[in-house]
Amino acid sequence: MNKLNWLIGGLVLVAGSSLASAQLKQGARFDRGTSCVDCHQEVGTDVSQKHSPFAEGDCTICHRPHGLVGALRLQQDEVDLCLGCHGDLQSSLEVSHQHPDVETCTTCHDPHGSDHGSLLKVAEPALCESCHSPGDFQSAVVHEPVGESCVTCHRPHGSAQVSLLTETMENLCGSCHDDTGGFAESHGGASVAGAACGNCHPPHSAASEHLLKATVHPVSDCGDCHDTEGSLAAPAGGSELCLDCHERPDGSAVASHSPVVDGECLLCHNPHTSEVAALLSVPERDLCTQCHSNIGEAISAAFPHAALSDCSTCHAGHESSFPRLLVAESREICTDCHSDPTLDSLALVHEPAAGECVTCHGPHGTGRPGLLVDSQDALCGECHGNVGRRSGLPVLHAPVATGQCTGCHEAHAGAAALLKASGQDLCTSCHDSLMSATADLTQHAPFALGGCQDCHEVHGSEADNLLVSPSGELCRECHDVPSTAPTGGSLHEPAVDACESCHQPHASAIKPFLQAPVRPLCSSCHVELDAQLRSQTAHAAAAELDGCVSCHGPHASAHPSLLLEPISTTCLNCHDGDSARFSQSHLGIPASAINCIGCHDPHASQTAGLMHPETHWPFSEGDCLACHPSTQGSEGTE
C-alpha cells in the first residue's frame, strides 16, 4: 500500500485506545507517554460535572489532534459538533423563535466541565441576567418562578411561542394558577379565558400587588365597566363609558385635544393598568409622537429640549385655556425653568428676549445649539442686516464670519451692547496668546490702555486686520509721519500705507516698536545690499546693528535716498575733511565741495577705500595729475 493508505491504517489501529494519550507520537514529549491534560492542566479542573468526552479522556471527539499555535481546532463547526451528540436539540434550530446565541453553545455552556447543571457557566437565573437587564426582575413584587428557574416558563434554545415560552401564555399561566371558571374569582366573577395576561401583569416582577403594573385603574369592581356574565368582553360603549366618571370637555376651552373631543380615550390610555402615570399606554414622549411625527423628528435632532421626556411639562393632555394645549402662556412656561432676563438688573435686555422665546428657539428641538430655529447669522441678521456677511465688507471678524454672534454678545441680557465683557477683557477671551506674549514688552499706548477699538473695527472693515482705516492713515492720526516726499527729497514707501512692515502694532522689545533690529529689518527688503555687506568690506557705519539710521531717515527726508543730511555733510560727520591727509587724498579740493559717492560706495566694496569697482585707469593708478595738472585749491571739482 502507498504511504497515504499506510498512514490511514495506522490511525485506525490506535482508534480503540484513549485518544487523549494516543495522538501521533512523534518527538520527545510524546515518547514520554504524555496526554492532552499534561499540558492543558487548567482545563476542567475542580468541577463537579465533567463533559463526558473530557471525563473519558477522549479529547479528539471534539478537537483535532493537531491545531494552530495557541488553539486547538474543533472537528466541526461548534453547533454541528454539539448536535452530533445532542441531536434531540436539533428541533430548537427549526422553530420560529430561537435564542440569539443558540448556534454558539459555549456562550452559556462550558465545553469541559462545570459545577452547574447542564454544564452552564453560571447558575441560572444569574446566567440569564448577564444579558437580560436585572431591573426587569427586581420590582416590588417578584413572580415566584423568577427566583427559581427561568426554564420554568422559557425554553433555553428555541420555541414555537414568542419570548421562548414553553407554551401559549394563557396555558402557561393556567399551569400554575387555578383556571377554574377562567380565573373568575380573581377577576370580578368573570372569566378571562383567552385574555392576554401580559396586558395587565408583567411576567417577571411588578410595582403593585398581584403583579399589576405601576398604575392601576381605581375602579376595582370589573362589573362597573364590564358585563360580568360570561367573559369580560370590551364594554359596548367603548370610550364613552369613561365619561360616566370623567368630565367631558364642553368645547369652551381655547384648545382641546382631538381624541378627547372625539371621545377616543383608549387611543392614549390603558383602561386597566400601566407602567406609566395616568394609565397612559406608553410613556408620554412615545405616545405623543405616534400622532405628532413632526415633533418626533424635532426631538430626535442633535439638540433636543431637555424637558421633552414629559410632554405634560408644557402641554395639557385634554384641554387648555392657551393655544397648542399649553399649560400657561409660552413665555411663562419657559421662565419656569429658565431665568427671566427682564428681571435681571442688567444694563440692557435684548428686545426679542422680552417677547416670545419661540421667535428664536424651537420648543422641542433643533439641529443647532441653544435650540435655535436658524443659524445665529440668519437670526441676528433679521434685525441687524448691516452687520456681518450682509455688510459687504471684505474683512470680517472671525466670529462674525462664522456666524457666532454669541462669541462676543449675550443673547438675552447683558451690559452695554450686550457684550460679555468690556474692552480688552472681551478681546482677551480669544486673543489671550497675544496678551501673554506682550506682557513683558513695551506696549503701544492704545494697546496698553485696552483701547482695541481705537484701531480695530469689531465686526468688519475695508482694511486688513479689521483696522478702522488703512494702517498709514490710521497711524498718522497720532504720529506725525508725512505721506508725501518733500520737494527734492525722498519718501520711504512703507511709510505711506504699510507701517506694520517695520513696526509692531501692539508691543515690541525694540524701540520704536520695531519688528526686528534695524539692520535685519532693513535687510528684509534690501536683500542685495545685505549680501554685499556680508561678502565685501563693509563701511563701518553700515555694518553696525543700527547703522542704517546713522545716515538714513526711516520715513521721509528732504534729501535723496532718505539721507538725514546732504551727502558731504553726512560723510563729514565721521570723516575729518580739514585734515592734511584728507586734503592730500582729495587733491586739496575742499571737503564740502566733494560728492563722496562719486568715487566711494557708501555701504561696502571689494576695493580699498570703498572705491567703486569700475574706475578710470589714471585714477586707479593714483595719477590724478594726468588729467588734473593744476587742481590745488580749486573748488567744485569732482
Steps between C-alpha positions, in 0.01 A plus 500: 500500500617855442605739779155663529323165545764397751440815703122451498545142607724611784238738627238227496723280718508755779131596476402251770731649761451823696579772247602741773815289535515349155567792269760453230806465718783678327757690701643470847196617696277230345763235563442565871137384468346839571134593444307822422436582866870478581539828315149638534476461875274804541216339305209348691665496842314529829153452352232263619359420155719419202406478136497127426766506223728694732424270793591202282821668387392494135583858395497420127126445499479882495853615410733424213823363642713754312381857521636848461747666732305614804177315413368154422266485207161337539408199291196690365330834534390543859125447460542200267753345738264529798201367305707192416426383855206719596284429198186544706565878487487511120137605518602813693669625183188450290235684704383855427648657816863424583735615772741744329805298615355158421772425243780600740458243773804612699334837570305327776668159539853406602625238254718318754331515840299704748357502851155578358240286329515460123861619517380860531777751553299671773191380680178644364325737547835681548611371158192645331540831681849541352320602178148588616472811718471399868272799557216316326511239776542724805180705537304499827305182422697215339333212317587186696653299212747784429687421819506128419581437137445677170435168324181460702336723240760535222675252274873574499568429132187560295122488504198531276372767740611862531753579774607132486200407719447130556138537382243772439483765771143403595589133542827578670336726759224244547755229577559660838194717560165335556312571180169364618240731350767690313651662811154642573558523871799732452334709231170623635322174446554503125707270284818633341553185299677590177621833630865606468619491861798722418271793425456552874765283661875534429635145488808543718441772759265791553454811709157407637333214680385205288776578251309799370680786331597823678173685428171322554152623410336595832178315421549157656163352406521374144123505482501880510626502143455145369211260465624230735260243366727269313826651385636850562439625149570861415218730614245570230530875547877505449665821608163663566493294815791705636285812496268346755768584756725751323374841397448550129656820358227743404692658211535838666876468548740682270658168404370143533684180420322340204481146649327654802251685281433180305466296819789270404646460850659166426719649230721625784394312814502137608170435683645260755865541592818659368864557586444868421318761708142589406458151353668613179553208267867591444730775635385852410773573249438177306125543520486858375738443210281220367277776365732800510772357278645845431568536872664159493740626236574813705580312819721259306712790379850567628376740768167392656326695774591342835140522623370277222500180703160619630285689251266593785769731640384755244176356357167400652375158400132577442425872466653837578425870519809564289586419137670169417370351826768690691464501877571876510617783275802372307743752646379425852564131441856573386579720799381230740827324422712773340577829670299797375746754349254784558540449875880523495653828612703532181558802284326362193237238420501370144163595357408150372582357845218708648253345255423152375789259553388290201593789269858375522473158667331178395297376799562132430841473340713607206830411342668805653637582845261700715203352310530786250254485212765629260869586500611791718603685187153469350311572823704804601508618141121536497543813713869581455515485123802730468725279713707202396485332163211719394712813544700434184825581680798295379659440841285345774568422865528121531189457722304713253626305201396170661168636624589467869349821634492359853877478494495864611136582581254369756187372331244618755631772730830656592710811526519771234462359148431165671876441513618209714788712634632848445793626295816297501352242738264389224776486239721301739245216506624408151829686466652388828819382330563856376450639849735244653771547236505878546466517878870574561555721194469872444140543386344738253294751699154406360575133561634563850186695588269228365378714213467225239217688331722807456665314214270205416141464380304236689296342220652577161725743316625607161856479634715201590502380861165669559673839524267798512695645203810400299799472728688807373196720531418357843851546640524859374204591722747487789844494338638789291624297205479660152315316226677683217864578432626857563596696189828362377497239774402132537235286670523149643223314319376288797447822696212587269265210574692211654628611839472143628772396253753648742309555825321265739153646555457366854832460679869445436827458683672726245441872487308652336276187486711355219435155360874420523834677561571772243745327268311162481179695454637706210660190351163330478429728202852603392616143443770575241652770719507262795686244287752770401560595865561137586732414213705821461686744720216687671490866587539501879183700557295276271625184672364601841170354622325836478739650245233561236339780700838665557471636148138440392167615634234225537201688356581801282783743432567829326795327331528212255524140624339598832831652611480700820729770354670578166754239395816694588358614834403144583848368424678784682309413818754220531788593266723801576489702179750756637786258558814509289456136409149560373617801298789303353276208404252729331736732305440781747135533396291639789309218667169683481529516121549125448227254399634207703292230333641595161805296593403306812231237561323611821429145618766246396764438238759245385766765465693704753347827602152374406569601140257409226622191314512673159749795495683715243850350459700812592283529810545134590880555471480807723619723212254787540742744340464320169170674461513768770839674463406792717221425748647627822251726668233472229142472608208307370713236326390138522 
